[in-house]
Amino acid sequence: MVLSAAIILAAGEGTRMHSAKPKVLHEFAGRTFLERVMSAVAAQSPDTLAVVVHYQAQRVSQAAQDYNADVEIVMQDDVPGTGRAVQCAMDQLNANGPLSGPVLIAASDMPLLDAETLRSLLDFHAQSGNDATVLTTTLADPTGYGRIIRGNDGGVLRVVEQKDANRSELAVHEVNTSVYVFDAAVLTQAVAGLDDSNAQGEFYLTDALEVARGHGRVGAYEATDPLSVEGVNDRVQLASLARQHNVRICEDWMRRGVTILDPQTTWIEDEVTLDADVTVLPGCFLQGHTVVHENAVIGPYTTLIDATIDESATVERSRVQESHIGASANIGPWTYLRPGNDLGADSKAGAYVEMKKAHIGAGTKVPHLSYVGDADLGEHTNIGGGTITANYDGVHKHHTRIGSNVHVGAGNLFVAPVEVGDDVTTGAGSVVRHETPDGAMVYSENTQHIVEGWKPSWEREQ
């Protein structure tokens, strides 16, 4: 079925979030509500994809255009309501000639709305011959949702909002999800006559269903998974939905051969990839496009952001961002790998080590209490504790190169830019400022001075 247009409603403030950020730009499992809904809708290949904006319109518009450069932005005026949003959209979309064919409408606060559910809705709409179809679901507790009121023929008579419903209508458990498919001509006429004679004083899009019923049949397609169409109005609902979704993600990975010791404290975003026989220990956050290969052990209490972890590596109690960890490498505990690192096979970044834009060769160890930034370290080099690459002169960042099979003593300071050759040995406490050739030994002379009697005897006796 050719989809003439798709309209995403993103004009609301989301006051119950109590946030300076528009509700549609809050994140869920690594992506904003708006991005997730736009992705699901765009997968239906509409001729036109429109996003209706109002609150913080410039901010929301820019986000929508970042997600999809071909999106058409529709500005809603100060008249409130979803019905008014669709009025504004249809006026703009019909400006170059009347639309024909189906139009999909979706709210932007359903972060788990998926392409498969929308495809099933569109297929049902086409096969049923409806003039309008509403996507519904059945909830054990429908509080807060508009109720679907059906006729004897199973068609939809109307949708009654919670505040406008009577006792018998409130007893209905089938609810509106705020996703619809309309024939374009029917939708244009249906929204043209909307008014605000309701408890909210808004233009309800749901009222358009009653108008559409006057033109033909209004049907309903029930989503089998309520989570896929659950809306988020406040942070309590956001947390609840996020946890339910995360449990599903963890269970899915476990069924594929990943060991997750405690799914309740393990958070895995949608774009993460895990191989079979990966082990994830409690308290871990795997985010972005993180990839973890077979037999790696992650955690406990580790955050990976857009990281790649090769087979059999271990990352314990650490934060790793936009970095590559080689096979059988050992990271942590309490290691901070900022963006741009590439650690080779069998390497080590140990306790209280920080790295940034560092290339660490195979077998090289940085065991503890060190900072390595803007540096290349060769293979099978050992860095003594307390070593610093001084890469910043207050204006520019400079590079350090340390060769292979180098033994760096404790407490060394490499003042960049500087290059140290292969097979070099440095003494403890050295400050290396100049190029050091292969096979050399370098040390800084540091004369020890003793001042006797520095502390009065009466202080020593206390």
Steps between C-alpha positions, in 0.01 A plus 500: 500500500631846406488731801414849388621676814593442861444762771684484832358714779787663693355837600428440868700629795456194717441698817485189719866433426583823689793559268654785303541245221206420270357159586570361153874566545532294817700182446395139518759222466744733330274688257242775543129427484477701178787320330357160585150583371636669187707191425200267533284726284767562236532122457150510344642712212242783499509735204515784756613481862377798701571593862270749674679730747405783735665497845870584456431467130849586381662244729260221405516591130879485500495161668248366247710626210811344652318165513361528146612772260189452284249568778239773448450724803147621581451783747195473726353830618389577857168316462545186715430138423599212280211580269640846440844352434358282224297793363822697460678202345227427247475867399872499424508158333199581282642837394647364177194295415270268695659191645362163405552162658569404860648737759666360814486706821713417804571663834867552581495389864494123436868403507434132428279553195654267244497465124341154510195620695452791258534270200234267641270797560542626145443153353185459708373842392554418132338157522198613701404787274458732799483875455683528830672248727614563856776300663383371838619278779342342808634594843431351841501857634381742231508807726595813310433361154216576262255206483401332175121479468397245241170442327315171452686446173838524674578834344608800703220736596720750683793547734415648839774675695537412869367836624198484271404136562203378702506200733424237236756647260764505770447125546631437146857364490570542129677834460612742234874510428495831307603325177261517204470441128253716307407534137647840414178651366300377798763634742504842335123533537488343847751736662354808331193494725660432839422718802605523864173410675653254748639490851849593385397786274712351221455386143494120537619296205285217633190702408604463136423128526131574551503726193678229302234252607248713314696432181542130546648244736738578785684192618754408762813289494615372837873492572585175673789649699383784727859614562543583131228764521537620859529877534721687744358800682730531801829370634333228704352352182834548324687303766238224507496458122880515479538224757247275327672555168844437649389171655390388155834601349694309766281194461547509124880510535496220756302282260771567240775369728607803704541455875343788695527431871253768611264643238351733761826696523618458141392760243551434130396746230345394172802547272738290712628173349614206714649171383415165654702411811541862607455541876349819642530537876272712721484878486595547133377758248558411132416796283508628144652280231705292743618162367625223730654184352496142624636401841551859611406577860345837575462633852403513765408871506626595156375751243571445130403777255557438128780262597632190323622219723678213329485134596609387847567853625404600854368843597438540873358799691591742221365757257592448134382740231562488123799273547615162367620234742702219345471127555583375850573854621446577867333827597436622852407526768419873512635577155378797296542466123391819330427509124754399242697216658614182327645236732667197344468133585619392845545862607409640839360825637483447873375668814455876487633530146360765267554499124397728215590455130757242595623214282626217719687218329450129556624379836567849635405560865397822670428342838397784730481867595595638158374737231569426133362757259574576133758225499621192310652219704664209322475132579602325824583822679447539874401834648589555864240624747444874522612570143357803319514606136491880530321568174362851556706819516205722581425575135563191288493123542824320410586139420714245682648189341650222711639200313481126553666300780544815706523483880373824653583553866252620759404865518617599151391815319513514118481862386348499152587525223753230567608170345658205679648216296476124538668303782543810714515490880410804710585552863244566770399864528636593157380803307544420130504810282718401206518227238652181638668253258440126484665293772584794724451552870369837609469645847465837663761588761320589819733586786354413838538767766453439873437784744540360849306648789230633270230417749555614862553219747198596709272448197656161433437392859126574490 
